[in-house]
Amino acid sequence: MPVREMGFRKMVLRRVLFGVALALFICVAAIGSFLLWLHGGRPQPTLTLVRPGANTSILVTRDDAGLPTIEAPTADDGAFGLGYVHAQDRLFQMDLARRYGAGRLSEWFGRPSLGSDRFMRTLGLGGLVEKQYRRLSAPVQAMLRSYADGVNAYATSGPRALSLEYYALNVGFEPWRPEDCLLWAKLIDLELTGNFRDELLHAQLLRKLPPADLDVLFPAYPRTAPVVLERMRAELDHIPLEQIYARLPDRVGAFEASNNWVLSGDRTASGKPLLANDPHLKFGIPSAWYLARVKTPTETLTGASAPGTPFILIGHNRHIAWGITATRSDVADLFIEKVDAANPKAYLTPDGSEPFERREEIIAVKGEAPVAMTVRSTRHGPVISDLAEFAKQVPAADHVLSLQATWLRSEDTSPEAAWGLSRAQNWDEFRQALRKLTAPQQNYVYADTSGNIGFIAPARIPIRSAGDGWLPVPGWDGKHDWSAIVPFDDLPASFNPPNGVIVTANNKLQESDYPFLARDWIPPFRAERIKELLGRDRTFSADDMSEIQHDTVSLAARQLVPFLRDVKLSTPLSQDLSNRLQRWDARMAADRIEPLIFSTWLKELNRSLLQPRLGPLYQSYGSFHPDVIYLILTQHPDWCDDPTTSEAEVCDTRIAKAFDLAVSQLVARLGPPSDRWRWGDAHHAIFSHPLWSRVPVIAGVSNFEPAAEGSTDTISNAAIAFPNDVGRFPSYFGSTLRMVVDLADLDATRFMIVPGQSGNLMSPHYSDLLPSWERRQWLQFKKP
């Protein structure tokens, strides 16, 4: 090649490389400048808001963790301020939730969100909250309007008001409406009382298994169910149970767990009650909770709010404190409806044929033509089996499945309860406020500065003419219809119990003859451990309450590990590790290896005992059922014989095989036992952002997976998800908020949320609380 030509090519190459480098520099500089521009719009430590039209000023001050204190002339002004700071830190989270609830995600995300939108349009939450809002009292409507005004005041405050997600999606913000606040509560109803998902699973299991097997899988299995099943088998076969179950959004009947307890002053060092609460919800970025303090001349409210609503949901005012856990009551039923053979536009009722109610929905889809759908409803509620029709997986049926739920009624007065709760000054006013709660049913623990403690589980609970809501039931004959609502005074409650302690942890609340609530309780491991710790003959301090909230002892491990004592294991390593478990204190600590050995063994034992009988339904039933495993090993040894093999097996053989397999899996994955076997290296809390987690370049800095202590059944809760990888036990649910209140010093109340106050990626408070959460530290609002 001639020298001149070679030189020319080098020159061209240099210019190309220079051009590429210059383009990259300009791109990086532009992105950096844009991010710095957004960063400049972050909340300031002190801000004075002037409320349009009201001629009032509101002072907002933030501490080093971003916790706002809002000082306002009136409660409505305080709601305006809370709406403003919520929008500053969580606008995209709020917007995403209201779009999810209204069935409008496809406008932003296109066809992948269409299934979710169809489900939500079927429920009709968007239209429902509009009717609900019109029924609320004038003071509650005024507070919701004030909150919405605050949200919109921030959203329209300048070009940097919208967070990065809006620019990434190239979408704008629609004004917040008072009705949008009500959608959040409906989503919580769906999450905490969506046990109709369980009804579908129960029906599938009952079609596959003999009734006696249900006694084992569900220890409190209703004895009348086999009779119902035999009578309804033909009708159930008409319903596409599997397809409907598969199309329910993940949030329907999601994991629900929490702890709360309260001690009377006779049991505490301060002489006043101590109240503790830690709800267990889905880990995520941002947090489900937002800490705030709202001060007016007549009241100070401090605690955890939910972005999108104007209320402090967990916390205290100047007189009382309260905390909540899920009751797990059954307030949603599935009804099998018969289509009228002579008129397919009608269905059968006890009074004859009635036409389906119909409404047309139009779903806007990004980049595509709008999608039209028809929603049918019966006297019980919306027809959810039409969801399978939309997927074109089943032909038109002569039976359909409708959903009835207390929270699908426009008479929902739950916002009135939240409004009254914030103003209550004593037990009677507290109870009076909670009379208005429709759903979800929660276990409220209570304490006041006068030294009283109490508990109540309020909500509207249906009384069924027959059945208990465990299975889909016939809807055409009226025999299973709801006949009334449980009177408020008949709901579980306690006031100043003689022993001075009240504990709830999603465990069974009442004796077996109490007919109204539910029967699918969470095993009582957490509740029993809390009672064990509080049963010590001593007084307790706020420090003690914090320590109990972080307790990691597994009563399930205490119960199951002794079964290893006398079994014959196949290798010296298996025997050594078994001996190690025998000496273990059952603490699921992040720096120990015993929790990983135990959990891997439990996973394999669970799989080997249950999967052969459940087949494809094993995944839906779930991976960890230590209470069921204990029941099998102590009362149903026939389950230890694998029905898919000809070899007869006993429980000791299955226990040993599962342990040997667990050890071999861990060695193959991690090598010989070492620090690599620590629980915290296998058990991570998964914090992911709903948008950035899907962008590979950003996911690495926007998502977090810190080591997690505890497990599904420990007080310090980090529930174990269905493990697919050997030696990896991710946790997607757990303690998302912790609170400890000493009624002797309300200003010293302790809080912790995770991962931070802000949902904005550029904020210093996006994830700054993660280290404190891992180190068991606390936040406190600055004292006045």
Protein Blocks (a to p, Z undefined) as FASTA:
>chain_A
ZZklmmmmmmmmmmmmmmmmmmmmmmmmmmmmmmmmmmmmpccfbdcdddehklpacddd
ddfkopacdddfblklmmmmmmmmmmmmmmmmmmmmmmmmnopmmmmnommlmmmmmmmm
mnommmmmmmmmmmpcfklmmmmmmmmmmmmmmmmnojklpcfklmmnopacddddfklm
mmmmmmmmmmmmmmmmmmmmmmmmmmmpcfklmmmmmmmlcfklmmmmmmmmmmmmmpcf
klmmmmpcfkgopacddddddddfklpmnopacdddddddddddddfbdcdddddfkbcc
eddddehiabdfbdcdfkbccddddekiafbdcddddddfklmkbccdfkbccddddddd
ddddehiacddddddddfkbccfklmmmmnopaccdfbdcddddfklcfklcklmmmmmm
mmpcbfklmmmmmmmpmbdcdddddddfkopacdddeddddddfbdjhlaccdfklopmc
cfbdcdfklpccdehifklpacdehiafbdfklmklmmcdcdfklmmmmmmmmmpgcddd
fklmmmmmmpcbdfklmmmmmmmmmpccfbfklmmmmmmmmmpghiacfkbcklmmmmmm
mmmmmmmmmmmmnmmmlmmnopbdfklmmmmmmmmmmlmpcfkbmbdcdfklmmmmmmmm
mmmmmmmmnopadfklpfklmmccddddfklmmmmklmmmmpccdddehdfkbmbdcddd
ddfbghiacdfbdcfbdcdddfklmmlpccdddfbfbfcfkbcklmmmmmmmmnopacdd
ddZZ
